[in-house]
Amino acid sequence: TIARFNYDKDRLQITKTYIHFRDRDSLLTDANTSILQSIGIRGNASNYDIKRLTSSRMILCSENDSLVFYKLH
């Protein structure tokens, strides 16, 4: 999956998502798709509040999900 996003202070907005295939990228246009729900994106776009952003960790929260990312050393 590939996503375009906007970052503004304490907000991260995923604007467009694509499914990547070897020979092409396919834009997801269905606002109600559940294909990305397992990775915290509901529909084809999502908005998150940035709760924590350091060099080793990022925590994003939406109305329904919290996503936690850790940097592997």
Buried (B, 14 or more C-beta within 10 A) or exposed (E): EEBEEEEEEEEBEBEEBBEEEEEEEEEBEEEEBEBBEEEBBBBBBBEBEBEEEEEEEBBBBBEEBEBEEEEEE
